[in-house]
């Protein structure tokens, strides 16, 4: 059985009882970063062998994990924080298991994009998650342009090093829409800034940014 186990996005107390049970029971834990997962496991006094599984070794590690699953071993897949497969490795392993007729299930838990969406104050009845945009301005503007006419609330992940540049491109492509920035969710310095794209751009341009950001932008025609 392959278990997709969601882990806390910040506050360790957000882990579920079922997640802890599965992590204690499986034969192997496949981790995006074994050091970070090791800290989580140590905090909850869990000792299990880990296999490194990330975007740079998905093919090789995926083959190894598939073989373990075929042998009847149980594998828990975790990411650094949040839900496996959401802008993190996981999709390819799920596909492998499905094609090999291996049972797959999930232990649900925190997902940063959902928390940011709800806290943004923007419409939540329909949304489009776009993940990380391209690093360079030209491709990034084309990436944003795809959803220019979409009525759905848009959600992006962005690095603190490119956040201002992303907001600048979003302003050019989408116009000055309502938006929100979420950072350090569930942590001590959790912050959600709300305003227009222009006002948020001005704010981040004057700040020293740390941590991954979730950017939520109103869809076309949103009130």
C-alpha positions as CSV (number, residue, x, y, z in Angstrom):
1,X,0.0,0.0,0.0
2,X,1.2,3.5,-0.8
3,X,0.1,6.1,1.7
4,X,0.2,9.8,0.8
5,X,0.7,11.5,4.2
6,X,0.1,15.2,4.6
7,X,2.4,16.9,7.1
8,X,2.2,20.3,8.9
9,X,3.0,23.4,6.9
10,X,4.4,25.1,10.0
11,X,2.9,24.3,13.4
12,X,3.8,20.6,14.2
13,X,0.6,20.3,16.3
14,X,-1.4,20.3,13.0
15,X,-0.4,16.7,12.3
16,X,-3.3,14.3,12.5
17,X,-3.5,11.3,14.8
18,X,-4.0,9.1,11.7
19,X,-0.8,10.5,10.1
20,X,1.2,9.6,13.2
21,X,-0.3,6.1,13.2
22,X,0.6,5.5,9.6
23,X,4.1,6.9,9.9
24,X,4.7,4.5,12.8
25,X,3.3,1.5,11.0
26,X,4.7,1.6,7.5
27,X,7.9,-0.2,6.4
28,X,9.5,2.8,4.6
29,X,9.0,6.6,4.5
30,X,9.7,8.3,1.1
31,X,10.8,11.9,1.9
32,X,11.4,14.9,-0.3
33,X,14.1,15.9,2.2
34,X,15.2,13.2,4.6
35,X,16.7,15.8,7.0
36,X,13.6,17.8,7.4
37,X,11.4,14.7,7.7
38,X,13.9,13.4,10.2
39,X,13.2,16.4,12.4
40,X,9.5,15.7,12.2
41,X,9.9,12.0,13.0
42,X,12.2,12.8,15.9
43,X,9.7,15.3,17.4
44,X,7.1,12.5,17.5
45,X,9.6,9.8,18.5
46,X,9.2,7.8,15.3
47,X,12.1,5.7,13.9
48,X,11.6,4.5,10.4
49,X,14.0,4.0,7.4
50,X,13.7,6.8,4.9
51,X,14.2,6.9,1.1
52,X,15.0,10.2,-0.6
53,X,12.4,11.0,-3.2
54,X,12.5,14.4,-4.9
55,X,12.3,16.1,-8.3
56,X,15.9,15.3,-9.2
57,X,15.7,11.5,-8.6
58,X,12.0,10.8,-9.2
59,X,12.7,8.2,-11.9
60,X,15.4,6.2,-10.1
61,X,13.8,6.4,-6.6
62,X,10.4,5.8,-8.1
63,X,11.5,2.5,-9.6
64,X,13.0,1.5,-6.3
65,X,9.8,2.4,-4.3
66,X,7.6,0.6,-6.9
67,X,9.7,-2.5,-6.4
68,X,9.2,-2.3,-2.6
69,X,5.5,-1.9,-3.1
70,X,5.4,-4.9,-5.4
71,X,7.1,-6.9,-2.7
72,X,4.2,-6.1,-0.4
73,X,6.0,-3.4,1.6
74,X,4.1,-0.4,2.8
75,X,5.4,3.1,1.9
76,X,4.4,6.5,3.2
77,X,5.2,9.4,0.9
78,X,5.7,12.8,2.6
79,X,6.8,16.2,1.4
80,X,8.6,18.9,3.3
81,X,5.4,20.5,4.4
82,X,1.8,20.0,3.4
83,X,0.2,17.6,0.9
84,X,2.4,15.4,-1.3
85,X,2.0,16.1,-5.0
86,X,0.9,19.7,-4.6
87,X,3.8,21.6,-6.2
88,X,6.0,18.8,-4.8
89,X,7.1,15.3,-5.9
90,X,4.4,12.7,-5.7
91,X,2.4,12.6,-8.9
92,X,4.8,10.2,-10.7
93,X,4.9,7.8,-7.8
94,X,1.1,7.8,-7.6
95,X,0.9,7.0,-11.3
96,X,3.4,4.2,-10.9
97,X,1.4,2.6,-8.2
98,X,-1.9,2.9,-10.1
99,X,-0.4,1.4,-13.3
100,X,1.1,-1.4,-11.2
101,X,-2.4,-2.1,-9.6
102,X,-1.0,-1.2,-6.2
103,X,-3.5,0.3,-3.7
104,X,-3.0,4.0,-3.0
105,X,-4.7,6.0,-0.3
106,X,-4.2,9.4,1.4
107,X,-4.1,10.7,4.9
108,X,-5.3,14.3,4.4
109,X,-4.1,17.3,6.2
110,X,-2.8,20.8,5.7
111,X,-2.4,22.4,2.3
112,X,-1.1,26.0,2.2
113,X,-3.0,27.0,-0.9
114,X,-6.4,26.3,0.7
115,X,-5.6,28.1,3.9
116,X,-4.3,31.1,2.0
117,X,-7.4,31.2,-0.2
118,X,-9.8,31.1,2.7
119,X,-7.9,33.8,4.6
120,X,-7.6,36.0,1.5
121,X,-11.2,37.2,1.7
122,X,-11.5,36.6,-2.0
123,X,-14.2,34.3,-3.6
124,X,-13.6,30.7,-2.7
125,X,-16.4,29.0,-4.6
126,X,-14.1,28.4,-7.6
127,X,-10.4,28.8,-8.0
128,X,-7.4,27.9,-10.1
129,X,-4.2,26.8,-8.6
130,X,-1.2,27.6,-10.9
131,X,1.7,26.6,-8.7
132,X,5.1,28.2,-9.3
133,X,5.4,30.6,-12.3
134,X,8.4,30.7,-14.6
135,X,11.4,32.5,-13.2
136,X,11.9,34.9,-16.2
137,X,9.6,37.8,-17.0
138,X,8.8,37.0,-20.6
139,X,7.6,33.4,-19.9
140,X,6.1,34.5,-16.6
141,X,3.8,37.1,-18.3
142,X,2.7,34.5,-20.8
143,X,2.0,32.1,-17.9
144,X,-0.2,34.7,-16.2
145,X,-1.9,35.7,-19.5
146,X,-3.4,32.3,-19.8
147,X,-5.8,33.1,-17.0
148,X,-6.4,36.8,-17.7
149,X,-10.0,36.3,-18.6
150,X,-10.7,33.6,-16.1
151,X,-13.4,34.4,-13.5
152,X,-11.8,32.0,-11.0
153,X,-9.7,33.2,-8.1
154,X,-6.0,32.6,-9.0
155,X,-3.5,31.1,-6.6
156,X,0.3,31.0,-7.1
157,X,3.3,30.0,-5.1
158,X,6.4,32.3,-5.3
159,X,9.8,32.6,-3.8
160,X,10.6,35.7,-1.8
161,X,13.4,36.5,-4.2
162,X,11.0,36.8,-7.2
163,X,7.8,38.0,-5.4
164,X,8.2,41.6,-6.4
165,X,8.9,40.8,-10.0
166,X,6.0,38.4,-10.1
167,X,3.6,41.1,-8.7
168,X,4.9,43.6,-11.2
169,X,4.2,41.2,-14.1
170,X,0.8,40.4,-12.7
171,X,0.0,44.1,-12.5
172,X,0.9,44.6,-16.1
173,X,-1.0,41.6,-17.4
174,X,-4.0,41.5,-15.1
175,X,-4.4,45.1,-14.0
176,X,-4.7,46.3,-10.5
177,X,-7.0,43.6,-9.0
178,X,-7.7,42.7,-5.4
179,X,-5.1,40.3,-4.1
180,X,-3.6,38.8,-0.9
181,X,-0.2,37.5,0.1
182,X,0.1,34.8,2.7
183,X,3.4,33.9,4.5
184,X,4.5,31.8,7.4
185,X,1.1,30.2,7.7
186,X,0.4,28.4,11.1
187,X,3.8,29.7,12.4
188,X,4.4,32.4,15.1
189,X,4.8,35.2,12.6
190,X,1.9,34.2,10.3
191,X,0.9,37.1,8.1
192,X,-1.8,37.7,5.4
193,X,-1.6,41.0,3.6
194,X,-4.7,42.1,1.6
195,X,-5.1,44.9,-0.9
196,X,-4.6,45.5,-4.6
197,X,-1.7,44.1,-6.6
198,X,-0.2,47.6,-6.7
199,X,-0.4,48.2,-3.0
200,X,1.0,44.8,-2.2
201,X,3.9,45.4,-4.7
202,X,4.7,48.6,-2.9
203,X,4.7,46.8,0.4
204,X,7.0,44.0,-0.5
205,X,9.3,46.3,-2.4
206,X,10.0,48.0,1.0
207,X,10.4,44.8,3.0
208,X,13.0,42.1,3.6
209,X,11.2,38.9,2.6
210,X,11.7,35.4,3.9
211,X,9.9,32.2,3.3
212,X,7.6,30.9,0.5
213,X,4.6,33.1,-0.3
214,X,1.2,32.2,-1.5
215,X,-0.3,34.8,-3.9
216,X,-4.1,35.0,-4.2
217,X,-5.5,37.2,-7.0
218,X,-9.2,37.9,-7.8
219,X,-10.5,36.5,-11.0
220,X,-11.7,38.6,-13.9
221,X,-14.8,40.6,-13.1
222,X,-14.8,39.7,-9.4
223,X,-16.6,42.2,-7.2
